[in-house]
């Protein structure tokens, strides 16, 4: 029997969407250490089961309220259903049976401070949630500083003092009952299923906006839709971090270099080489090349810092793909009639510099550059010079091995900039038309990132 978003479930989602999400600080994520106790993981599992439905509910509600019929596009509704189904699975999980003895063992004061949205009084309809200037309000890690324009009420102050926390230290030198381990496994397995379901979210939303552009005969997307995509993908980054961190913490890989998905000593050169190999392979497959343009890496071999390697390789891979594509296509134009295998492509260069505040990675190519009139457009979602958007399998519910195409989605640079800014960094671009482009990836050291407000 196929899953369906019922009116009853929709009402439940909208009730949850009235609760503000809770940010998780980087300090909390790293505090787990490489080998957290089962009790600490149990608390984190409870937090995730309470927190993720709130974040998912916000996204379902926004997807349903998109303007100008964008919410009616088949691909947008498909993504909405993925979020609603994940919400349904998390809220349907059986709550663990915690005895008084276990409660006192797990929580210092006998209370876990987790609230149940269905059991507690709902917030009033006119509640105002403070938003950050960069819409980071419901991401997993709140990095940007918030600007408060009014003093919080006494009610909100009480809520802050009782705010739920992702990390809570529990003793490691005790034997926990089997219910603790079973619940941790149940949550981790559920999150693995949810993570796979949402793997194709980025291209599917891209398809939805493309469907809308065709239906409305629009050449470009409006600013309100651009803002929606920024909010949606920033939220997705936070949701994926929280899911990935919880799964990784439960896997007990025994690597002292990692706390969940955070590597305490990310080697920039190693990650860059992985991104180079992946980008060159994608380029060779796309153009049928025996060998893609070379990529020269200039980076200290011992340069390490605390970061999420998966995010770093994503940003490098996307920017390298752009450089390789521009290099190949520009030099094909410069050499008409010459077989592509006989063209001598100039190398793409990656230069890494370590500063006190940032690690900066410059990616330079000789791919013809970008006209000044188009510079602002490259940060717009769905802006691409590819004539036709790559085909995506519409039966993506069953696909867990989605592979990003070489080009055509128009999401690579905007998303990479979101990833960089999410951790307090940035992505900038300087171009020389008819010569090449330099992309500067600034990576803020995580230890200097701002903590979320309580």
C-alpha positions in Angstrom: 0.0 0.0 0.0 1.5 3.3 -1.1 2.0 6.1 1.4 -0.3 9.2 1.3 -0.3 12.5 3.0 -3.6 12.6 4.8 -5.5 15.6 6.2 -5.0 14.3 9.7 -1.2 14.1 9.2 -1.2 17.5 7.6 -2.9 19.0 10.6 -0.3 17.4 12.8 2.5 18.7 10.7 1.1 22.3 10.9 0.9 22.0 14.7 4.6 21.1 14.9 5.4 23.9 12.4 4.3 26.4 15.1 7.3 25.5 17.3 10.6 27.2 16.7 13.5 24.8 16.0 16.4 24.4 18.3 19.9 25.1 17.1 22.8 22.7 17.9 26.2 24.3 18.5 29.4 23.0 17.1 30.7 22.8 20.6 27.9 20.4 21.5 28.6 18.2 18.5 32.3 17.9 19.3 31.7 17.3 23.0 30.5 13.8 22.2 34.1 12.7 21.6 35.1 9.7 19.5 33.4 7.2 21.9 30.3 8.6 23.6 28.5 6.4 26.1 25.2 4.7 25.3 23.5 7.0 27.7 24.8 10.1 25.9 23.7 8.6 22.6 20.3 7.8 24.1 19.8 11.4 25.0 20.9 12.5 21.5 18.5 10.1 19.9 15.6 11.5 21.9 16.6 15.0 21.0 16.7 14.1 17.3 13.3 12.4 17.4 11.9 15.5 19.0 13.7 18.1 16.9 13.7 16.8 13.4 9.9 16.6 13.0 9.8 20.3 13.9 12.3 21.2 11.1 10.6 18.9 8.7 7.2 20.4 9.5 8.5 23.9 8.8 9.6 22.8 5.3 6.4 20.9 4.5 4.4 24.0 5.4 6.6 26.2 3.3 6.5 23.9 0.3 2.7 23.9 0.5 2.5 27.7 0.7 4.8 28.5 -2.2 3.4 31.3 -4.3 2.3 31.5 -8.0 1.4 27.8 -8.2 5.0 26.7 -7.6 3.5 24.4 -4.9 1.5 22.6 -7.5 4.5 21.4 -9.5 4.8 17.6 -9.4 8.4 17.6 -8.3 7.8 20.1 -5.5 4.9 17.9 -4.3 7.2 14.8 -4.5 9.7 16.5 -2.2 6.9 17.7 0.1 5.8 14.1 0.4 9.3 12.9 1.3 9.5 15.4 4.1 6.0 14.6 5.3 6.7 10.9 5.2 9.9 11.3 7.2 8.0 13.4 9.7 5.4 10.6 9.9 8.0 7.9 10.6 9.8 9.9 13.3 6.6 10.9 15.1 5.3 7.3 14.9 8.4 5.8 16.7 7.5 4.2 20.0 8.8 6.3 22.9 11.3 4.4 25.1 10.1 3.2 28.5 12.4 5.0 31.0 12.2 3.9 34.5 12.8 6.3 37.4 16.1 4.6 38.1 17.2 5.0 34.5 16.0 8.6 34.3 18.1 9.5 37.3 21.0 7.8 35.8 20.6 9.6 32.4 19.8 13.1 33.6 21.4 15.0 36.5 18.1 16.5 37.7 15.8 13.7 36.7 14.4 15.6 33.8 15.4 15.6 30.1 13.8 18.9 29.2 12.4 17.4 26.0 9.0 18.7 25.2 6.3 16.8 23.4 4.4 19.2 21.0 1.2 17.2 21.1 1.1 17.0 24.9 2.1 20.6 25.7 0.0 23.7 25.2 0.5 25.0 21.7 2.1 28.4 21.2 -0.3 31.2 20.4 -1.0 32.0 16.8 0.7 35.4 17.0 4.0 34.1 18.3 6.9 35.8 16.6 10.1 33.9 16.0 13.3 36.0 15.7 14.9 35.5 12.3 18.6 35.8 11.5 19.6 38.3 8.8 20.7 35.3 6.7 17.7 33.0 7.4 19.7 30.5 9.5 16.9 30.2 12.0 16.2 26.5 11.6 19.5 25.0 10.5 21.2 22.4 12.6 24.1 24.7 13.4 23.3 28.4 13.9 26.5 30.2 12.9 25.4 33.7 12.0 24.9 36.3 14.7 21.2 37.1 15.3 19.9 40.6 15.7 17.2 41.0 18.3 14.9 44.0 18.0 13.0 43.6 21.2 13.5 42.0 24.6 12.1 38.5 25.0 9.0 38.0 27.1 9.2 36.3 30.5 7.6 33.2 28.9 10.3 33.0 26.2 13.0 33.5 28.9 11.6 30.5 30.8 11.6 28.5 27.6 15.3 29.4 27.0 16.3 28.3 30.4 14.6 25.0 29.8 15.8 24.6 26.3 16.5 21.0 25.1 20.1 20.1 24.3 21.6 17.7 21.8 24.5 16.8 24.1 24.3 15.8 27.7 27.1 13.9 29.4 26.1 10.5 30.8 28.3 8.1 32.7 30.3 5.6 30.6 31.4 3.3 33.4 27.9 1.8 33.9 25.9 -1.0 32.3 22.8 0.4 30.6 19.7 -1.7 30.1 19.1 -3.2 26.7 16.3 -0.7 26.1 18.9 2.0 25.7 20.8 0.2 23.0 17.7 -0.9 21.2 16.3 2.6 21.1 19.6 4.0 19.8 19.6 1.4 17.1 16.0 2.1 16.2 16.6 5.8 15.8 19.8 5.3 13.8 18.1 2.8 11.4 15.2 5.2 10.9 17.5 8.1 10.2 19.4 6.0 7.6 16.1 5.3 5.8 15.2 9.0 5.9 18.7 10.1 4.7 18.4 7.8 1.6 14.9 9.0 0.8 16.2 12.6 0.7 19.3 12.0 -1.3 17.8 13.4 -4.6 16.2 16.4 -3.0 18.4 19.0 -4.6 17.9 17.9 -8.3 14.2 17.2 -7.6 13.5 20.7 -6.3 15.5 22.0 -9.3 13.2 20.0 -11.6 10.2 21.5 -9.8 11.4 25.0 -10.4 12.1 24.2 -14.0 8.6 22.8 -14.4 7.3 26.1 -13.0 9.4 28.1 -15.3 8.1 26.2 -18.3 4.5 26.3 -17.1 4.6 30.1 -16.5 6.9 30.8 -19.5 9.4 32.5 -17.1 13.0 33.1 -18.2 14.3 33.6 -14.7 13.1 33.0 -11.1 11.8 35.9 -9.0 13.5 37.1 -5.8 10.9 35.5 -3.5 11.6 32.1 -5.0 15.4 32.7 -4.8 14.9 33.5 -1.1 12.8 30.3 -0.6 15.6 28.2 -2.2 18.2 29.8 0.1 16.1 29.0 3.2 15.2 25.6 2.0 18.7 24.5 1.2 20.2 26.1 4.3 17.6 24.1 6.3 18.5 21.0 4.4 22.2 21.4 5.3 21.2 21.6 9.0 18.9 18.6 8.8 21.5 16.5 7.0 24.2 17.5 9.5 22.0 16.4 12.4 21.0 13.1 10.7 24.6 12.4 9.6 26.1 13.2 12.9 23.7 11.0 14.9 24.2 8.1 12.5 27.9 8.4 12.6 28.0 8.6 16.4 26.1 5.4 16.6 28.4 3.5 14.2 31.3 3.4 16.7 34.0 3.5 13.9 36.7 3.8 16.6 38.6 6.6 14.8 39.9 9.1 17.3 40.2 11.6 14.5 36.4 11.9 14.1 33.5 13.0 16.3 30.6 11.8 14.2 31.0 13.5 10.8 33.4 16.1 12.1 37.1 15.4 11.4 39.3 17.0 14.1 42.2 17.0 11.7 40.9 17.3 8.2 43.8 17.2 5.8 43.1 19.7 3.1 45.5 18.2 0.5 44.0 14.7 0.8 40.4 16.1 0.5 41.5 18.2 -2.5 43.0 15.2 -4.3 39.8 13.2 -3.8 37.8 16.1 -5.3 40.2 16.4 -8.2 39.9 12.7 -9.0 36.1 12.8 -8.9 35.8 15.9 -11.0 38.3 14.7 -13.6 36.5 11.4 -13.9 33.1 13.1 -14.3 34.7 15.3 -17.0 36.2 12.4 -18.9 32.9 10.5 -18.8 30.8 13.5 -19.9 33.1 14.6 -22.9 34.4 11.1 -23.8 37.9 12.2 -23.0 40.8 9.8 -22.5 42.2 12.3 -20.1 40.6 15.4 -18.6 42.6 18.6 -18.2 45.2 18.3 -15.5 44.7 19.9 -12.1 47.8 21.2 -10.3 47.6 21.3 -6.5 49.7 23.6 -4.4 49.0 22.9 -0.8 51.1 22.1 2.3 50.8 18.4 3.0 50.5 18.9 6.7 47.7 21.5 6.6 44.9 20.3 8.8 41.9 21.8 10.6 38.6 20.9 12.1 35.9 20.6 9.5 33.3 18.3 7.9 35.3 16.6 5.0 32.0 15.8 3.2 31.2 19.5 2.9 34.7 20.4 1.8 34.8 17.8 -1.0 31.4 18.9 -2.2 32.4 22.5 -2.6 35.7 21.6 -4.3 34.0 19.1 -6.6 31.4 21.5 -7.7 33.8 24.4 -8.4 36.3 22.1 -10.1 33.6 20.7 -12.4 32.8 24.3 -13.5 36.5 25.0 -14.2 37.0 21.8 -16.1 33.9 22.2 -18.2 34.8 25.8 -19.0 38.4 24.8 -19.9 37.3 22.0 -22.2 34.5 24.0 -24.0 36.5 27.2 -24.4 39.5 25.4 -25.9 37.2 23.4 -28.2 36.0 26.8 -29.5 39.5 28.0 -29.9 40.5 24.9 -31.9 37.7 24.4 -34.5 38.1 21.2 -36.5 40.7 19.8 -34.1 39.9 16.4 -32.6 39.2 16.8 -28.8 41.9 14.3 -27.9 44.5 16.4 -29.8 43.7 19.6 -28.0 46.3 20.6 -25.3 44.2 21.9 -22.4 45.8 24.2 -19.9 45.8 22.9 -16.3 43.4 24.1 -13.6 45.4 25.3 -10.6 44.4 24.9 -6.9 46.4 27.1 -4.5 45.8 26.7 -0.7 46.9 29.4 1.8 46.6 29.2 5.6 45.7 32.4 7.5 45.0 33.0 11.2 41.2 33.2 10.6 40.7 31.4 7.3 42.0 28.7 5.1 41.6 30.1 1.5 41.5 27.8 -1.5 41.9 29.5 -4.9 40.8 27.6 -8.0 42.1 29.2 -11.3 41.2 28.2 -14.8 41.8 29.4 -18.3 38.2 28.6 -19.4 37.3 31.9 -21.1 35.9 33.6 -18.1 32.4 35.1 -17.6 31.1 38.4 -19.0 30.6 41.0 -16.3 26.9 41.2 -17.1 26.5 37.5 -16.1 28.5 37.6 -12.9 25.5 38.3 -10.6 23.5 35.6 -12.5 25.8 32.8 -11.5 24.6 33.0 -7.9 21.0 32.6 -9.1 19.5 29.1 -8.9 18.9 27.4 -12.2 21.2 29.8 -14.1 23.2 27.7 -16.5 24.7 28.0 -19.9 23.7 24.4 -20.7 20.9 24.3 -23.3 18.9 21.5 -21.8 18.6 20.4 -18.2 19.9 16.9 -17.6 17.2 14.3 -17.3 16.4 13.0 -13.9 14.6 9.8 -13.0 11.1 10.7 -11.7 11.0 7.4 -9.7 13.6 8.9 -7.3 11.8 7.4 -4.2 13.6 4.1 -5.0 16.9 5.7 -6.1 19.7 5.9 -3.5 22.7 6.2 -5.9 21.9 9.5 -7.5 25.0 10.9 -9.3 25.2 14.6 -10.0 25.6 15.4 -13.7 28.6 17.4 -15.1 26.5 20.5 -15.5 23.0 21.8 -16.2 21.3 22.0 -12.9 22.4 25.6 -12.1 22.7 24.8 -8.4 26.4 24.1 -8.1 27.8 27.5 -7.2 24.8 28.8 -5.1 24.8 25.6 -3.0 28.5 25.6 -2.6 28.4 29.2 -1.3 25.7 28.2 1.1 27.9 25.3 2.4 30.8 27.8 2.8 28.7 30.4 4.6 27.0 27.9 6.8 30.3 27.5 8.7 31.2 31.1 8.6 33.2 31.1 5.4 32.4 32.3 1.9 32.8 31.7 -1.8 33.7 34.5 -4.2 34.5 34.7 -7.9 36.6 37.0 -10.0 36.6 36.6 -13.8 38.5 37.9 -16.8 36.4 37.6 -19.9 38.0 35.7 -22.7 40.7 34.3 -20.4 39.6 32.6 -17.2 38.1 32.6 -13.7 39.5 32.6 -10.2 37.2 31.1 -7.4 38.1 31.9 -3.8 36.8 29.5 -1.2 37.2 30.9 2.3 36.9 28.3 5.1 36.5 29.6 8.6 38.1 27.6 11.3 35.2 26.0 13.2 36.6 26.8 16.6 36.0 30.5 15.9 32.4 30.1 14.7 29.7 31.8 16.8 27.6 29.8 19.1 23.9 29.9 18.7 21.9 31.9 21.1 20.2 30.0 24.0 
